[in-house]
Amino acid sequence: MIKASKRQAFKESVSDTALAFAMNVPIGFGIIAFANWIGIITVTYEQNVKLVILQNIVFTTVAIIRKTYVRVWFENKRLQKGA
């Protein structure tokens, strides 16, 4: 039985997540700035930067792991049906 390539799935996940990261960084700054503006949180610019960095490290790591394993699972299901 053929198995899906974890390496290929990982490369695909990293590529897709890199695109999402480029979009999420400015969105993260905007969300924290908006929350600061309406009074949900009170942060300095330095704290805002740290929060966005932490948020993106966590979400990027989770996304790469999740996307890799979901891709491998679906590819294995596809290969099982074709075999």
C-alpha positions as CSV (number, residue, x, y, z in Angstrom):
1,M,0.0,0.0,0.0
2,I,1.3,3.5,-0.9
3,K,1.5,6.1,1.9
4,A,1.3,9.8,1.5
5,S,4.6,11.7,1.8
6,K,4.9,13.5,5.1
7,R,7.7,15.6,3.6
8,Q,5.5,16.8,0.7
9,A,2.6,17.5,3.1
10,F,5.0,19.4,5.3
11,K,6.3,21.5,2.4
12,E,2.8,22.3,1.3
13,S,1.8,23.2,4.9
14,V,4.7,25.5,5.3
15,S,4.1,27.3,2.0
16,D,0.4,27.8,2.8
17,T,1.1,28.9,6.3
18,A,3.8,31.4,5.1
19,L,1.2,33.1,3.0
20,A,-1.2,33.2,5.9
21,F,1.5,34.6,8.2
22,A,2.1,37.5,5.8
23,M,-1.6,38.3,6.0
24,N,-2.0,37.7,9.8
25,V,0.8,39.9,11.0
26,P,-0.9,43.2,10.0
27,I,-4.2,41.8,11.0
28,G,-2.8,41.0,14.5
29,F,-1.5,44.6,14.8
30,G,-4.9,45.9,13.8
31,I,-6.8,43.7,16.2
32,I,-4.7,44.6,19.2
33,A,-4.7,48.3,18.2
34,F,-8.5,48.2,17.9
35,A,-8.8,46.4,21.3
36,N,-6.6,49.1,22.8
37,W,-8.6,51.9,21.2
38,I,-12.0,50.6,22.5
39,G,-10.5,49.9,25.9
40,I,-10.5,46.1,26.1
41,I,-6.8,46.1,26.7
42,T,-4.2,48.8,27.4
43,V,-0.9,48.1,25.8
44,T,2.1,50.1,24.7
45,Y,3.5,49.8,21.1
46,E,6.3,47.5,22.5
47,Q,3.7,45.3,24.2
48,N,1.7,45.3,21.0
49,V,4.7,44.0,19.0
50,K,5.4,41.3,21.6
51,L,1.8,40.1,21.6
52,V,1.7,40.0,17.8
53,I,5.0,38.0,17.6
54,L,3.8,35.6,20.3
55,Q,0.4,35.1,18.7
56,N,1.9,34.4,15.3
57,I,4.5,32.0,16.6
58,V,1.8,29.9,18.3
59,F,-0.7,30.1,15.5
60,T,2.0,29.3,12.8
61,T,3.3,26.3,14.7
62,V,-0.2,24.9,15.3
63,A,-1.2,25.5,11.7
64,I,1.9,23.8,10.2
65,I,1.4,20.7,12.4
66,R,-2.4,20.6,11.8
67,K,-2.2,21.1,8.1
68,T,0.6,18.5,7.6
69,Y,-1.3,15.7,9.4
70,V,-4.7,16.6,7.9
71,R,-3.1,16.5,4.4
72,V,-1.4,13.2,5.0
73,W,-4.7,11.7,6.4
74,F,-6.7,12.8,3.4
75,E,-4.1,11.7,0.9
76,N,-3.9,8.3,2.6
77,K,-7.7,8.0,2.4
78,R,-7.5,8.9,-1.3
79,L,-4.8,6.3,-2.0
80,Q,-6.8,3.6,-0.1
81,K,-9.8,4.3,-2.4
82,G,-7.7,4.1,-5.5
83,A,-5.9,0.9,-4.5
